[in-house]
Every structure is written in structure tokens, then in C-alpha cells.
Amino acid sequence: MRHILFVIDMQNDFVAESGALSFPAAKEIIPFITGKVKEALSQGQEVLFTLDTHAPGDAEFQKFPPHCLEGTPGQALIPELQALIAPYEGTGQIKLLKKNRYSAFFNTDLDAWLGLTPGSPMEKVSQVDLVGVCTNICCFFTAEELANRDIPVRVLAEGMASFDLEAHRWALDQMRRVLGLQVVE
């Protein structure tokens, strides 16, 4: 069975105090997420880290201020996670996935990596645990895509945050009631 931990957009521009779109709740989930990453890696599980990645003038900047520009410190994974994964690079347990839309599936190789495309050399994923930011944006739209692919998902609410608490709660409720995902509070 292939059990994968998805860590969504835990990057400097969303988490670090100086980040372009940082918010306090993002820092609060770091200990939970680092604990889950340590646990997954020690058990030999794979961990996928999405990296929101934009070029100057990206269409998303009409909705949000410029952030996660490719090659900048803001686009990098937070230092706490970089330090954890360094010893595992090259082992096949870590995947860094650049994306430029809310869903981690849009214009990426995620379907093939998860073993969902015909002829993929990868074993089909059997379970995903999901943490990261923002609950109501990138986490939600990635969860929706996983649900549409009939992948069992555990949403670890303690490891999710949003700059909008009401939207955070709404998204968790929608993941549970509409998408049918297991939300662990």
C-alpha cells in the first residue's frame, strides 16, 4: 500500500513573518506538520511538498499580491522542513512539486506520480494525508481533485490553516460533507 503525506505550500511567502502573504496561523501549524513529516519519513512513506511557483506577471497576481516568484527566497520551502528532508533527498521518499494554480494537479505530473495514469510505472496511491496552507484555497482544490479520483484522503485539520478563519472552517466542513473525506480534528 502506498500511503503519501501531502504538504501543501509551506513556503516562506505564506509562513515566514516577512512573507508576501504570510499570516500568523500558518506559523502555528509548523510543529504539527514537522512532526507528521518526521513520522512519515521514519516509516518509509513518501512525502509530497507542493511549491506554489509563479513567474512575474502571473494572472494570479490580479487576485493576490505577487508571491512565490520562482527562484526567490519566498518560493522556498520553510527552513524547518528543508532541514528535515535534506537527509532523504535522492531516496525517492521526497517529491517537490512546482505548481502555479490552486490545484496541485493542474499542469503537473501528479497523476502519473500517483500511479493514476495508464502505463505509469508508479504503484497507485492508496491513501493520502493532507496538511498545509491555505485550507480554503490550495488545500481545498487539491483535496477536491483527490476526491474526484476516488483516492481516500485524511484531512489533518490540526495541520491546516488559512488567513480567513471562517473560510477555513467552511472548507473543512465541505471536505467532510460534500467531498466525503475523513477530516481528523
Z-matrix of the N, CA and C atoms (Angstrom, degrees):
N
C 1 1.455
C 2 1.514 1 110.24
N 3 1.288 2 115.72 1 136.06
C 4 1.463 3 121.89 2 -177.71
C 5 1.531 4 109.62 3 -105.65
N 6 1.307 5 115.87 4 104.79
C 7 1.465 6 124.13 5 -177.82
C 8 1.531 7 107.30 6 -107.00
N 9 1.333 8 117.09 7 122.75
C 10 1.469 9 121.08 8 -174.41
C 11 1.521 10 110.50 9 -123.32
N 12 1.324 11 115.92 10 136.92
C 13 1.461 12 122.20 11 172.78
C 14 1.521 13 107.78 12 -94.25
N 15 1.334 14 116.79 13 122.49
C 16 1.464 15 122.42 14 174.39
C 17 1.522 16 108.18 15 -97.35
N 18 1.321 17 117.25 16 124.45
C 19 1.463 18 123.16 17 175.18
C 20 1.526 19 105.93 18 -113.31
N 21 1.321 20 115.97 19 110.10
C 22 1.456 21 121.51 20 -171.81
C 23 1.533 22 111.44 21 -94.34
N 24 1.320 23 115.66 22 117.94
C 25 1.467 24 124.95 23 166.42
C 26 1.538 25 116.55 24 53.14
N 27 1.318 26 117.45 25 37.82
C 28 1.471 27 119.88 26 176.29
C 29 1.534 28 108.03 27 -82.73
N 30 1.333 29 113.84 28 73.27
C 31 1.461 30 122.85 29 -173.94
C 32 1.525 31 110.39 30 -116.87
N 33 1.315 32 114.82 31 159.88
C 34 1.467 33 120.62 32 -177.21
C 35 1.521 34 113.42 33 -54.52
N 36 1.318 35 119.02 34 -40.59
C 37 1.463 36 119.53 35 -177.57
C 38 1.520 37 113.59 36 -67.46
N 39 1.325 38 118.02 37 -17.50
C 40 1.467 39 121.00 38 176.77
C 41 1.525 40 112.75 39 -102.32
N 42 1.338 41 117.22 40 -22.54
C 43 1.458 42 120.16 41 -170.14
C 44 1.537 43 113.41 42 -115.81
N 45 1.313 44 118.60 43 -44.68
C 46 1.473 45 121.92 44 -176.29
C 47 1.528 46 110.43 45 -65.48
N 48 1.310 47 116.09 46 146.12
C 49 1.476 48 120.10 47 -178.73
C 50 1.521 49 112.48 48 -53.70
N 51 1.311 50 117.46 49 -35.78
C 52 1.458 51 121.18 50 -178.59
C 53 1.532 52 113.15 51 -87.11
N 54 1.332 53 117.07 52 3.00
C 55 1.461 54 121.28 53 -176.84
C 56 1.513 55 113.28 54 -65.23
N 57 1.313 56 116.04 55 147.23
C 58 1.468 57 122.01 56 -176.82
C 59 1.527 58 112.58 57 -59.38
N 60 1.325 59 118.15 58 -33.86
C 61 1.468 60 122.19 59 -179.16
C 62 1.531 61 111.49 60 -128.35
N 63 1.317 62 116.70 61 30.80
C 64 1.462 63 119.39 62 -176.57
C 65 1.525 64 111.23 63 -72.08
N 66 1.327 65 114.82 64 155.45
C 67 1.463 66 121.32 65 178.05
C 68 1.526 67 107.61 66 -149.95
N 69 1.328 68 118.06 67 148.09
C 70 1.471 69 121.48 68 -172.55
C 71 1.529 70 114.82 69 -55.67
N 72 1.312 71 119.02 70 -39.20
C 73 1.465 72 120.99 71 -176.95
C 74 1.527 73 112.07 72 -62.07
N 75 1.329 74 117.65 73 -26.43
C 76 1.471 75 120.57 74 179.02
C 77 1.526 76 111.04 75 -65.51
N 78 1.319 77 117.63 76 -38.09
C 79 1.464 78 121.08 77 178.80
C 80 1.528 79 110.87 78 -68.38
N 81 1.328 80 115.91 79 -33.00
C 82 1.465 81 120.65 80 -175.89
C 83 1.524 82 113.00 81 -65.81
N 84 1.318 83 118.68 82 -24.71
C 85 1.464 84 120.44 83 -177.41
C 86 1.532 85 113.26 84 -91.37
N 87 1.330 86 117.26 85 -3.71
C 88 1.470 87 120.42 86 -178.86
C 89 1.532 88 112.25 87 -55.34
N 90 1.340 89 119.94 88 -49.54
C 91 1.472 90 118.23 89 -178.32
C 92 1.532 91 113.13 90 -59.68
N 93 1.316 92 117.65 91 -40.66
C 94 1.460 93 120.53 92 179.01
C 95 1.530 94 110.11 93 -63.03
N 96 1.327 95 116.28 94 -47.28
C 97 1.465 96 119.86 95 -177.45
C 98 1.526 97 111.57 96 -66.29
N 99 1.318 98 118.12 97 -43.15
C 100 1.471 99 118.74 98 178.91
C 101 1.533 100 110.37 99 -62.63
N 102 1.312 101 116.94 100 -36.55
C 103 1.463 102 120.27 101 176.23
C 104 1.516 103 111.80 102 -62.80
N 105 1.326 104 117.29 103 -42.91
C 106 1.470 105 121.02 104 179.30
C 107 1.529 106 111.15 105 -67.15
N 108 1.324 107 117.15 106 -38.40
C 109 1.468 108 120.36 107 178.73
C 110 1.528 109 109.74 108 -65.28
N 111 1.329 110 117.60 109 -46.05
C 112 1.472 111 121.10 110 177.59
C 113 1.526 112 110.61 111 -57.19
N 114 1.323 113 115.86 112 -46.97
C 115 1.468 114 121.43 113 -179.22
C 116 1.529 115 111.24 114 -60.36
N 117 1.325 116 116.02 115 -48.25
C 118 1.468 117 120.09 116 -178.71
C 119 1.527 118 111.24 117 -61.75
N 120 1.318 119 116.97 118 -46.95
C 121 1.464 120 120.34 119 -178.32
C 122 1.523 121 111.70 120 -64.91
N 123 1.333 122 116.96 121 -39.94
C 124 1.467 123 119.76 122 -179.72
C 125 1.522 124 111.65 123 -66.95
N 126 1.339 125 116.90 124 -23.71
C 127 1.464 126 121.36 125 178.51
C 128 1.532 127 111.84 126 -93.06
N 129 1.324 128 116.63 127 5.17
C 130 1.457 129 120.48 128 177.74
C 131 1.521 130 114.43 129 80.30
N 132 1.334 131 117.25 130 10.91
C 133 1.460 132 120.54 131 179.34
C 134 1.517 133 110.66 132 -79.32
N 135 1.330 134 114.42 133 158.79
C 136 1.457 135 120.83 134 175.37
C 137 1.529 136 109.67 135 -85.03
N 138 1.328 137 115.27 136 149.09
C 139 1.456 138 121.14 137 175.98
C 140 1.522 139 107.88 138 -129.15
N 141 1.321 140 115.26 139 125.91
C 142 1.458 141 122.38 140 177.76
C 143 1.525 142 108.13 141 -103.36
N 144 1.321 143 116.45 142 127.25
C 145 1.460 144 122.07 143 175.57
C 146 1.517 145 107.67 144 -112.13
N 147 1.326 146 117.24 145 117.70
C 148 1.457 147 117.91 146 174.22
C 149 1.515 148 108.36 147 -84.87
N 150 1.326 149 114.67 148 145.02
C 151 1.462 150 122.18 149 178.22
C 152 1.520 151 108.16 150 -125.42
N 153 1.322 152 115.96 151 104.91
C 154 1.447 153 120.17 152 173.85
C 155 1.528 154 105.90 153 -58.58
N 156 1.321 155 117.05 154 127.63
C 157 1.467 156 120.66 155 -171.47
C 158 1.522 157 109.13 156 -141.21
N 159 1.317 158 116.06 157 120.68
C 160 1.464 159 120.20 158 -176.91
C 161 1.525 160 111.75 159 -128.07
N 162 1.321 161 114.25 160 153.99
C 163 1.468 162 122.49 161 171.58
C 164 1.530 163 107.48 162 -98.16
N 165 1.334 164 117.28 163 157.80
C 166 1.463 165 118.83 164 176.07
C 167 1.533 166 110.49 165 -55.06
N 168 1.321 167 116.38 166 140.33
C 169 1.456 168 121.33 167 178.09
C 170 1.520 169 114.69 168 79.54
N 171 1.339 170 118.44 169 9.38
C 172 1.466 171 122.03 170 179.34
C 173 1.534 172 110.02 171 -53.64
N 174 1.327 173 115.93 172 143.42
C 175 1.470 174 121.47 173 -179.39
C 176 1.525 175 112.22 174 -58.71
N 177 1.324 176 118.09 175 -27.80
C 178 1.464 177 120.57 176 179.70
C 179 1.519 178 112.08 177 -63.29
N 180 1.325 179 117.05 178 -22.12
C 181 1.456 180 120.65 179 -178.54
C 182 1.531 181 112.12 180 -73.17
N 183 1.328 182 116.99 181 -3.16
C 184 1.462 183 120.24 182 170.71
C 185 1.527 184 110.19 183 -80.27
N 186 1.342 185 116.36 184 -18.77
C 187 1.464 186 121.76 185 -179.93
C 188 1.529 187 112.16 186 -103.80
N 189 1.328 188 116.01 187 -35.77
C 190 1.458 189 122.57 188 -177.42
C 191 1.520 190 108.88 189 -132.43
N 192 1.331 191 117.98 190 152.70
C 193 1.468 192 119.65 191 175.59
C 194 1.530 193 110.36 192 -59.79
N 195 1.335 194 116.86 193 156.78
C 196 1.466 195 119.87 194 178.09
C 197 1.536 196 111.05 195 -53.35
N 198 1.334 197 114.87 196 136.97
C 199 1.466 198 121.27 197 -177.98
C 200 1.526 199 109.03 198 -158.49
N 201 1.312 200 115.38 199 159.34
C 202 1.471 201 123.38 200 174.89
C 203 1.524 202 112.42 201 49.17
N 204 1.328 203 115.66 202 43.47
C 205 1.463 204 119.99 203 176.66
C 206 1.521 205 108.85 204 -67.52
N 207 1.317 206 115.67 205 130.67
C 208 1.463 207 120.94 206 -175.73
C 209 1.524 208 111.00 207 -53.52
N 210 1.343 209 114.08 208 132.36
C 211 1.457 210 120.72 209 177.29
C 212 1.511 211 115.42 210 85.26
N 213 1.337 212 117.86 211 -1.36
C 214 1.462 213 120.40 212 179.27
C 215 1.527 214 110.07 213 -96.88
N 216 1.334 215 117.51 214 160.79
C 217 1.474 216 120.05 215 175.92
C 218 1.537 217 112.28 216 -58.40
N 219 1.315 218 118.01 217 -31.17
C 220 1.459 219 121.03 218 179.74
C 221 1.515 220 113.39 219 -64.68
N 222 1.318 221 117.33 220 -27.37
C 223 1.461 222 122.17 221 -178.66
C 224 1.527 223 111.57 222 -81.27
N 225 1.317 224 117.47 223 -17.45
C 226 1.472 225 121.47 224 -174.88
C 227 1.526 226 112.21 225 -72.52
N 228 1.313 227 114.83 226 150.87
C 229 1.455 228 122.83 227 171.70
C 230 1.524 229 107.70 228 -59.96
N 231 1.330 230 117.56 229 145.99
C 232 1.468 231 119.83 230 -179.11
C 233 1.532 232 110.16 231 -60.75
N 234 1.334 233 117.23 232 149.02
C 235 1.470 234 120.97 233 -176.04
C 236 1.525 235 113.90 234 -56.45
N 237 1.330 236 117.59 235 -36.05
C 238 1.464 237 120.51 236 -179.31
C 239 1.529 238 111.43 237 -59.09
N 240 1.324 239 116.93 238 -37.21
C 241 1.462 240 120.52 239 179.45
C 242 1.523 241 111.48 240 -82.94
N 243 1.329 242 117.47 241 -36.07
C 244 1.467 243 119.70 242 176.76
C 245 1.524 244 110.91 243 -57.21
N 246 1.329 245 116.43 244 -42.76
C 247 1.458 246 120.73 245 -179.16
C 248 1.535 247 111.54 246 -64.66
N 249 1.336 248 116.37 247 -37.22
C 250 1.470 249 120.00 248 -179.24
C 251 1.520 250 112.84 249 -68.51
N 252 1.323 251 116.44 250 -38.59
C 253 1.460 252 118.55 251 -172.45
C 254 1.525 253 113.98 252 -89.15
N 255 1.323 254 117.36 253 -14.97
C 256 1.471 255 120.08 254 -177.36
C 257 1.533 256 113.04 255 -50.73
N 258 1.343 257 119.73 256 -45.91
C 259 1.470 258 119.17 257 -179.05
C 260 1.536 259 113.98 258 -67.88
N 261 1.326 260 117.35 259 -14.12
C 262 1.468 261 121.09 260 -175.93
C 263 1.526 262 113.57 261 -101.54
N 264 1.328 263 116.69 262 -4.36
C 265 1.457 264 119.14 263 -179.66
C 266 1.524 265 109.51 264 -62.83
N 267 1.316 266 114.50 265 135.90
C 268 1.452 267 120.20 266 -178.98
C 269 1.520 268 114.31 267 87.03
N 270 1.332 269 118.02 268 -2.91
C 271 1.467 270 121.12 269 -179.47
C 272 1.525 271 112.32 270 -90.04
N 273 1.322 272 117.11 271 -13.01
C 274 1.457 273 120.37 272 -176.13
C 275 1.518 274 112.85 273 90.41
N 276 1.317 275 117.74 274 -4.68
C 277 1.463 276 120.50 275 179.53
C 278 1.524 277 112.67 276 -83.75
N 279 1.321 278 117.21 277 -18.99
C 280 1.463 279 121.78 278 -174.45
C 281 1.521 280 109.78 279 -113.11
N 282 1.329 281 115.73 280 134.24
C 283 1.466 282 120.34 281 170.54
C 284 1.520 283 107.71 282 -130.45
N 285 1.322 284 115.49 283 126.99
C 286 1.463 285 122.00 284 172.59
C 287 1.520 286 106.48 285 -102.66
N 288 1.316 287 116.51 286 120.49
C 289 1.462 288 122.19 287 -174.77
C 290 1.520 289 110.27 288 -117.23
N 291 1.328 290 115.74 289 110.13
C 292 1.465 291 119.89 290 175.26
C 293 1.521 292 109.00 291 -77.19
N 294 1.323 293 114.98 292 136.09
C 295 1.465 294 120.98 293 177.87
C 296 1.515 295 108.00 294 -141.05
N 297 1.340 296 116.54 295 154.67
C 298 1.463 297 117.96 296 178.70
C 299 1.525 298 112.47 297 -127.66
N 300 1.312 299 116.72 298 18.57
C 301 1.462 300 122.49 299 174.56
C 302 1.523 301 108.08 300 -136.64
N 303 1.308 302 116.61 301 174.73
C 304 1.461 303 120.70 302 -176.72
C 305 1.527 304 112.11 303 -61.47
N 306 1.318 305 117.65 304 -43.60
C 307 1.461 306 121.45 305 -179.16
C 308 1.528 307 110.71 306 -82.22
N 309 1.323 308 115.54 307 136.77
C 310 1.467 309 120.51 308 176.95
C 311 1.528 310 111.80 309 -71.33
N 312 1.321 311 117.68 310 -8.43
C 313 1.462 312 121.16 311 -178.97
C 314 1.529 313 113.12 312 -90.46
N 315 1.325 314 117.60 313 -22.98
C 316 1.468 315 121.05 314 -173.25
C 317 1.526 316 111.01 315 -67.96
N 318 1.347 317 115.94 316 116.65
C 319 1.466 318 123.21 317 177.91
C 320 1.529 319 114.07 318 55.58
N 321 1.344 320 116.37 319 37.11
C 322 1.463 321 120.98 320 175.06
C 323 1.537 322 108.43 321 -126.80
N 324 1.321 323 115.70 322 176.27
C 325 1.468 324 120.55 323 177.96
C 326 1.523 325 111.92 324 -95.59
N 327 1.325 326 117.55 325 21.66
C 328 1.455 327 120.77 326 -173.16
C 329 1.529 328 113.20 327 -62.24
N 330 1.320 329 118.27 328 -41.10
C 331 1.468 330 119.73 329 178.76
C 332 1.533 331 111.06 330 -56.67
N 333 1.319 332 117.43 331 -46.11
C 334 1.468 333 121.02 332 -179.67
C 335 1.523 334 110.53 333 -66.18
N 336 1.330 335 117.52 334 -43.92
C 337 1.464 336 121.36 335 -178.67
C 338 1.525 337 111.32 336 -62.70
N 339 1.328 338 116.42 337 -32.50
C 340 1.466 339 120.56 338 178.74
C 341 1.524 340 112.27 339 -82.40
N 342 1.329 341 116.86 340 -0.84
C 343 1.457 342 120.84 341 179.22
C 344 1.520 343 113.27 342 75.50
N 345 1.326 344 116.53 343 27.88
C 346 1.463 345 121.48 344 -175.83
C 347 1.518 346 114.03 345 -98.35
N 348 1.323 347 117.74 346 -10.55
C 349 1.458 348 119.94 347 -179.15
C 350 1.523 349 109.58 348 -99.48
N 351 1.338 350 116.74 349 145.09
C 352 1.464 351 119.44 350 178.44
C 353 1.531 352 110.46 351 -56.92
N 354 1.297 353 115.79 352 133.61
C 355 1.461 354 120.82 353 178.21
C 356 1.513 355 114.80 354 83.56
N 357 1.333 356 118.07 355 0.68
C 358 1.457 357 120.01 356 179.24
C 359 1.529 358 109.41 357 -63.89
N 360 1.332 359 117.29 358 135.50
C 361 1.458 360 119.59 359 178.66
C 362 1.538 361 112.34 360 -76.05
N 363 1.326 362 116.81 361 -8.74
C 364 1.469 363 121.36 362 -177.51
C 365 1.522 364 110.31 363 -86.11
N 366 1.326 365 115.80 364 141.78
C 367 1.463 366 120.95 365 172.94
C 368 1.527 367 108.52 366 -63.12
N 369 1.313 368 117.60 367 142.18
C 370 1.460 369 121.72 368 -179.59
C 371 1.529 370 109.97 369 -66.50
N 372 1.314 371 115.97 370 133.66
C 373 1.456 372 121.79 371 177.68
C 374 1.524 373 109.53 372 -61.91
N 375 1.339 374 116.05 373 141.29
C 376 1.458 375 119.81 374 179.61
C 377 1.525 376 112.57 375 -111.87
N 378 1.326 377 117.44 376 -19.33
C 379 1.471 378 121.50 377 -177.89
C 380 1.527 379 108.67 378 -158.64
N 381 1.339 380 115.89 379 139.83
C 382 1.462 381 121.75 380 174.13
C 383 1.521 382 108.47 381 -125.95
N 384 1.328 383 116.19 382 133.29
C 385 1.460 384 122.35 383 167.36
C 386 1.516 385 105.49 384 -103.74
N 387 1.333 386 116.88 385 139.02
C 388 1.459 387 121.46 386 -171.51
C 389 1.522 388 111.11 387 -125.57
N 390 1.348 389 116.40 388 128.17
C 391 1.465 390 123.68 389 175.28
C 392 1.527 391 108.11 390 -140.42
N 393 1.341 392 116.75 391 165.78
C 394 1.455 393 120.69 392 172.95
C 395 1.504 394 114.66 393 131.49
N 396 1.339 395 114.84 394 -159.35
C 397 1.464 396 122.90 395 -178.51
C 398 1.523 397 109.27 396 -132.71
N 399 1.233 398 116.07 397 156.13
C 400 1.452 399 133.56 398 -18.95
C 401 1.526 400 108.47 399 -88.00
N 402 1.304 401 115.61 400 137.93
C 403 1.459 402 122.28 401 -175.66
C 404 1.516 403 111.98 402 -48.60
N 405 1.326 404 116.08 403 -48.24
C 406 1.466 405 122.10 404 -172.96
C 407 1.523 406 113.97 405 -87.42
N 408 1.316 407 117.89 406 -0.89
C 409 1.466 408 119.10 407 -179.65
C 410 1.529 409 108.56 408 -120.13
N 411 1.300 410 118.73 409 -95.33
C 412 1.470 411 120.50 410 -173.20
C 413 1.522 412 113.10 411 -65.87
N 414 1.330 413 118.41 412 -37.35
C 415 1.467 414 119.47 413 176.92
C 416 1.528 415 110.20 414 -64.66
N 417 1.327 416 116.63 415 -45.67
C 418 1.466 417 120.73 416 -177.93
C 419 1.526 418 111.71 417 -62.92
N 420 1.318 419 117.47 418 -48.07
C 421 1.463 420 119.08 419 -175.96
C 422 1.528 421 112.51 420 -71.18
N 423 1.317 422 117.99 421 -29.02
C 424 1.456 423 120.29 422 173.43
C 425 1.527 424 109.92 423 -72.03
N 426 1.333 425 117.16 424 -40.59
C 427 1.471 426 121.02 425 176.85
C 428 1.522 427 110.79 426 -61.26
N 429 1.318 428 116.56 427 -40.79
C 430 1.470 429 121.11 428 179.38
C 431 1.523 430 110.41 429 -61.24
N 432 1.318 431 116.81 430 -42.95
C 433 1.474 432 120.82 431 179.23
C 434 1.531 433 111.04 432 -65.71
N 435 1.324 434 117.31 433 -39.15
C 436 1.466 435 120.42 434 176.86
C 437 1.522 436 110.44 435 -63.45
N 438 1.335 437 116.56 436 -43.32
C 439 1.473 438 121.22 437 178.88
C 440 1.521 439 110.36 438 -61.72
N 441 1.326 440 117.57 439 -41.41
C 442 1.465 441 120.70 440 179.38
C 443 1.520 442 112.37 441 -65.63
N 444 1.329 443 116.65 442 -20.08
C 445 1.467 444 121.26 443 178.40
C 446 1.537 445 111.22 444 -98.10
N 447 1.336 446 115.35 445 8.73
C 448 1.473 447 122.48 446 178.24
C 449 1.521 448 113.29 447 59.04
N 450 1.325 449 116.70 448 35.92
C 451 1.458 450 122.16 449 176.30
C 452 1.529 451 107.95 450 -92.45
N 453 1.326 452 118.85 451 124.74
C 454 1.465 453 120.04 452 175.85
C 455 1.537 454 110.10 453 -61.95
N 456 1.325 455 115.74 454 130.50
C 457 1.471 456 121.32 455 -176.84
C 458 1.517 457 109.55 456 -129.41
N 459 1.341 458 114.50 457 134.13
C 460 1.467 459 120.96 458 168.71
C 461 1.518 460 106.44 459 -108.55
N 462 1.318 461 115.60 460 117.95
C 463 1.453 462 122.42 461 177.14
C 464 1.526 463 106.72 462 -90.99
N 465 1.315 464 116.60 463 114.75
C 466 1.464 465 121.20 464 -177.84
C 467 1.523 466 108.47 465 -92.05
N 468 1.330 467 115.75 466 92.08
C 469 1.469 468 122.30 467 -171.26
C 470 1.520 469 112.66 468 -58.15
N 471 1.320 470 117.90 469 -33.43
C 472 1.458 471 120.97 470 179.84
C 473 1.531 472 111.55 471 -65.14
N 474 1.321 473 116.59 472 -19.17
C 475 1.461 474 122.28 473 -179.65
C 476 1.513 475 112.92 474 -105.80
N 477 1.338 476 117.31 475 22.01
C 478 1.472 477 121.24 476 177.61
C 479 1.514 478 109.80 477 -127.08
N 480 1.337 479 114.89 478 149.78
C 481 1.460 480 119.92 479 179.06
C 482 1.519 481 109.80 480 -152.58
N 483 1.332 482 113.60 481 157.67
C 484 1.460 483 121.34 482 174.73
C 485 1.526 484 109.01 483 -143.56
N 486 1.307 485 115.60 484 157.50
C 487 1.464 486 121.36 485 175.07
C 488 1.527 487 110.55 486 -72.71
N 489 1.334 488 117.59 487 -11.24
C 490 1.460 489 124.22 488 -177.31
C 491 1.528 490 108.04 489 -123.59
N 492 1.337 491 117.10 490 101.56
C 493 1.457 492 121.64 491 -174.85
C 494 1.523 493 112.39 492 -61.04
N 495 1.311 494 117.44 493 -39.61
C 496 1.469 495 120.26 494 178.73
C 497 1.533 496 110.73 495 -63.49
N 498 1.327 497 117.26 496 -43.55
C 499 1.466 498 121.28 497 178.62
C 500 1.532 499 110.68 498 -66.87
N 501 1.323 500 117.37 499 -35.09
C 502 1.471 501 122.62 500 176.07
C 503 1.528 502 109.17 501 -58.26
N 504 1.324 503 116.13 502 -51.39
C 505 1.470 504 120.86 503 -179.53
C 506 1.529 505 111.18 504 -63.15
N 507 1.331 506 116.47 505 -41.99
C 508 1.462 507 121.00 506 179.17
C 509 1.532 508 110.07 507 -59.98
N 510 1.323 509 116.67 508 -46.76
C 511 1.472 510 120.70 509 -177.41
C 512 1.529 511 111.19 510 -63.04
N 513 1.331 512 117.42 511 -43.00
C 514 1.461 513 119.79 512 177.87
C 515 1.525 514 110.71 513 -61.05
N 516 1.327 515 116.45 514 -41.54
C 517 1.468 516 121.09 515 178.60
C 518 1.531 517 110.83 516 -63.86
N 519 1.318 518 117.00 517 -42.20
C 520 1.470 519 120.85 518 178.95
C 521 1.523 520 111.33 519 -66.50
N 522 1.323 521 116.99 520 -38.94
C 523 1.464 522 120.00 521 178.12
C 524 1.527 523 109.91 522 -61.31
N 525 1.321 524 115.84 523 -39.50
C 526 1.464 525 120.66 524 -179.40
C 527 1.525 526 111.18 525 -74.25
N 528 1.339 527 117.11 526 -56.13
C 529 1.464 528 121.11 527 -169.82
C 530 1.522 529 113.99 528 -81.47
N 531 1.311 530 118.58 529 -36.62
C 532 1.463 531 121.05 530 -175.75
C 533 1.530 532 112.32 531 -95.78
N 534 1.334 533 115.91 532 -45.79
C 535 1.470 534 118.62 533 -178.37
C 536 1.528 535 112.31 534 -83.77
N 537 1.341 536 116.76 535 -16.65
C 538 1.464 537 120.40 536 178.37
C 539 1.515 538 113.76 537 74.61
N 540 1.315 539 117.66 538 24.43
C 541 1.457 540 121.48 539 -179.57
C 542 1.525 541 110.26 540 -86.91
N 543 1.310 542 116.19 541 155.64
C 544 1.456 543 121.02 542 176.67
C 545 1.532 544 107.61 543 -82.48
N 546 1.324 545 116.43 544 114.39
C 547 1.460 546 121.04 545 177.30
C 548 1.516 547 107.21 546 -102.39
N 549 1.326 548 115.44 547 116.25
C 550 1.461 549 122.27 548 -179.31
C 551 1.517 550 107.36 549 -96.84
N 552 1.320 551 115.90 550 112.61
C 553 1.482 552 120.69 551 -177.87
C 554 1.515 553 110.69 552 -85.06
